[in-house]
């Protein structure tokens, strides 16, 4: 290898390494942005528990506060979101994830992953799909 080929090799190696790190970090960021996943036809949180939507929520705004939020804990947001997921600001200033504009909640009576005991509650609560 001649001395004139060394700078080309160095640039090639740097580009290869940078490209590899970019792909790895982009893949990680994309997966880190999804706060929930589809499982058995419904959305579940990281803990595997079913997520719900509330019919009274409108225009990306949560109407479930106070005692309601104690029974239906919001899926709190700790980062950004992408795709069908977004982050809304609740009335108390906290952040909550939404799916296709609908804020997401857990049901306090669901005991384990796979439970869907809140589906249809008061004809206002439904599993998120």
ZIPECOR-V257923 format. One record per residue. N is the residue number from 0. SS is DSSP state (hx for helix, st for strand, lp for the rest). PHI is phi in radians with two decimals (none if undefined). Layout:
# ZIPECOR-V257923
n;ss;phi
N;SS;PHI
N;SS;PHI
This chain:
# ZIPECOR-V257923
n;ss;phi
0;lp;none
1;lp;-1.53
2;hx;-1.16
3;hx;-1.35
4;hx;-1.46
5;hx;-1.05
6;hx;-1.08
7;hx;-1.14
8;hx;-1.11
9;hx;-1.10
10;hx;-1.12
11;hx;-1.06
12;hx;-1.10
13;hx;-1.10
14;hx;-1.11
15;hx;-1.10
16;hx;-1.13
17;hx;-1.06
18;hx;-1.07
19;hx;-1.13
20;hx;-1.18
21;hx;-1.12
22;hx;-1.11
23;hx;-1.10
24;hx;-1.22
25;hx;-1.16
26;hx;-1.10
27;hx;-1.17
28;hx;-1.09
29;hx;-1.11
30;hx;-1.27
31;hx;-1.26
32;lp;-1.43
33;lp;-1.56
34;lp;-1.40
35;lp;-2.61
36;st;-2.40
37;st;-1.46
38;st;-2.52
39;lp;1.08
40;lp;1.49
41;st;-2.29
42;st;-1.40
43;st;-2.27
44;lp;-1.39
45;lp;-1.03
46;lp;-1.41
47;lp;1.46
48;lp;-1.48
49;st;-1.08
50;lp;-1.88
51;st;-2.23
52;st;-2.13
53;st;-2.04
54;lp;-1.08
55;lp;-1.38
56;lp;-1.22
57;st;-2.52
58;lp;0.96
59;lp;1.23
60;st;-1.99
61;lp;-1.40
62;lp;-1.84
63;lp;-1.81
64;lp;-2.33
65;lp;1.03
66;hx;-1.05
67;hx;-1.01
68;hx;-1.23
69;hx;-1.25
70;hx;-1.38
71;lp;-2.17
72;lp;-1.07
73;st;-1.18
74;lp;-1.37
75;st;-1.21
76;lp;-1.71
77;lp;-2.11
78;lp;-2.87
79;lp;-1.48
80;lp;-2.60
81;lp;-2.60
82;lp;1.17
83;lp;-1.36
84;st;-1.64
85;st;-2.50
86;st;-2.07
87;st;-1.96
88;st;-1.85
89;lp;-1.34
90;lp;-1.02
91;lp;-1.52
92;lp;1.56
93;lp;-1.35
94;st;-1.68
95;st;-2.44
96;st;-1.39
97;st;-2.25
98;st;-2.11
99;lp;0.89
100;lp;1.47
101;st;-1.77
102;st;-1.00
103;lp;-1.88
104;st;-2.40
105;lp;-1.71
106;lp;-1.94
107;lp;-1.09
108;lp;-1.53
109;lp;-1.22
110;lp;-1.60
111;lp;-2.56
112;lp;-0.95
113;lp;1.70
114;lp;-1.13
115;lp;-2.39
116;lp;-1.21
117;lp;-1.56
118;lp;-1.13
119;lp;1.50
120;hx;-0.99
121;hx;0.90
122;hx;0.97
123;lp;-2.16
124;st;-1.96
125;st;-2.48
126;st;-1.06
127;lp;-1.39
128;lp;-2.18
